[in-house]
Amino acid sequence: MEENFYEGSIVLLEGAIANINAKLDIIRKYRLINGKQDPISHIVSRVKSEESMKEKLKRKGFEVTLENALTKVYDAAGMRIICNYIDDVYEVAEMLKHYQDLKVVKEKDYIKNPKPNGYRSYHIIFELSLDLAGEITPVYVEIQIRTIAMDFWSSLEHEMKYKKNVKNPELIVEELRRCADEIATTDLNMQTIKKMIDARGDDE
């Protein structure tokens, strides 16, 4: 495998992640100073590994080049935003979309429209322009926003998908799908309880 596949563009990818992290920090602080709860539990970010990027380019039928990695596949820079409640997921998504320097390239709501395997998450691909030594360069970042429970499920499903020689894979897939439905119900119930608690507090 070639070393330094991203070359100097790693600065752009890391810069894009830092840019959005700064925006999220403002969102969190704005909520807190206005007496609201932080909508974000935690954030995970990464630049896609060179090996994974090359494999994805081949799978998508693209030539393995840096240009294709940065312009044909939109998840070289990726972030997961983990929220406590479903309402927080949508609120964070909307607040990010209000930034004029973040252009929505694509978004998919897998919470309202889950994948067949039960996967639930809110995906947004943003394009932002970075000024690097006077040269304006567009950079893409894929953001996945989900609840803590959805993230827990996704981590286990990912492990199942990439682990070799798993016994009873069909049974495990079916159990994961069942758990995904139960988690969705639990998320809704927790959201309802949260609203009941907040309403009680407003009356006092």
N, C-alpha and C positions, 0 to 999 in steps of 0.2 A: 504494500500500500504506500502511495506517495505521502510524504510528510508535508505538513503545512498546506493542505488543500485550499483552505480559505485565504491563505496569504494575508495581505494587509487588510482585506475585507472583514477580518475578524473584529477590527476596531469598529466598523460600521454596525455589525450585528450586536456587539456588546453595547455600543452607544445607543442603539434603538431600544434595547431592553432597559438601559438606564433611564432613557427619556420617559418611557411609560411608567417605570417604577416611580419616578419623580412625580408624575401626574397622579398616580395612585396615592402617594404620600399626601398630596394636597387634598385629595378627596377624603381621605381618612381624617386628617386634621380638621378640615372644614366641618365634617359631621360632628366631631367631638366638641368643637368650640360652640356649636349650635345646640348642644345638649342631646345629641343623638348618639346611638351606639355605633361603634366601628363596624362597618358591614363586612369587613374582611378578616378572616381568621389568620391566614398566612398566604404567602406568595412563593411559588417555585419557578425559577427561570433557568433556561439553558440554551446554549448554542448546539444545534444538532451535531452529533459526532460525525467526523469525516466518513467513517465506515458506513454509518446509517444513511448519510446523505447520498453516497455513491450507490448504495443498494436501492434507495428509493428512486433515484434518477433512472437506473437501469429498469426497474419495475414499471416505471411510467413511460418507458420507451424514449427517454431523452439521452443524448450524448452526455457522458460524464465530464462536464466542464464547470468551471467556477461560475461562468455567466449563467448557465442553466440553473445551477444551484441557487443563485440569487434572484432569478427572474421567472423561472418556470415552476419551481417548488417554493411554496410560500411559508414553510415552517423551519427555515434555517435558524431563525430566532423564534423561540417559543416561550410562552409563559402560562402557568396555571394559577388562577386566582381562586382560592378556596374560601367560601362564605359559610356563615352559620345557617342561613335560611334562604329559601327559594326567592323570596322578595328581594333579598340582598343581591342575588345573582343579577336580576334584571335591573336593579337600581345602579349597580356598578357598571353594567354594560351601557346603560343610557348616559351615565355621567361621562364615560370615556368617549362616547359618540358625539358628545357636545363639544369636544375639543376640535377647533377648526383645522388644526394641523394634522389631525388623524383622519385619513380618508378610508372609509369602509370599502374593502374590495369584495368581501364575501362574508356572509354570516349564516349560520344554521342553528336552529333551536332544536336540539335533541332532547330537551326536557319536555316540551309539548309534543314533540314528534320523535319518540325514542327509536333507536336503531332496533332491528329485529332481535338482536341478542340482549336487549334490555339497557344498553348504554344510554346514559342521560348526561348531557352537558350543554353549555351554550358556547358556541364557537364563533369567534370574530377574527377575520384577517384584516389588519390595518396596514395601510401604506403611509409612511411618514418620510419627510425629506430632511436629510441631515446635511449640514454645512461643514464640509471637511476641507480646510485650507482654501476656502473660497469656492469650492466645487460642490454644487448641490446634487446629492445622490439620493434616489428613492430607495427605501429599505422596507421590507415586509416583515411583519411580526404576527404570528398566530397566537391568539389568546383563547384559552379554554377557561370558562368560569363555571364552577359547580359547587355544590354543598359538600360538607365534610363527609356525609354518608355516601354521596355519589363518588367522591374521590377514593374512599376506602374500597368501594365495589370495583372501580376502574383499575385500581392497583392490582387487585386479585385477579381480575379478568385478563389483564396484561401479562401477569405471571403465567397464567394458564395457557395463553396464546403462544408464548415463546418458549415454554418448557417442553423438552422432548421426552418421549416415552411415558406420557401420562396415562395411567390406567383409567378405564371407564370415562373417556373424554365426553361421550354423548351425555352421560348422566351428569357430569360436572357442568356442562353447558346448560342443561336444563335446570339444574339447581341454581346456577348463576342468574338465569332469566327469572326464576321465581323470586330469588332474593332481590333482584332489581325492582320488581313490582312491589315487594314489601317495603323496600327502602323508600320508594316514591310515596307510598301511603304514609310512612312514618314521617317523611319530610313535610308532607302536607299537614299532618296532625300536629307536629311541632310548631309549624308556622301558625296554626290556629290557636294553639295554647299561648304562644308568644303574644299574639294580638289580644287575647283575653287578659293576659297579665298587664299589657300596656294600657288597655281600656280601663282596667281596675285602678291603675295608678293615676289616670287622668281624672277619675271621679273624686279622688281624695284631695 
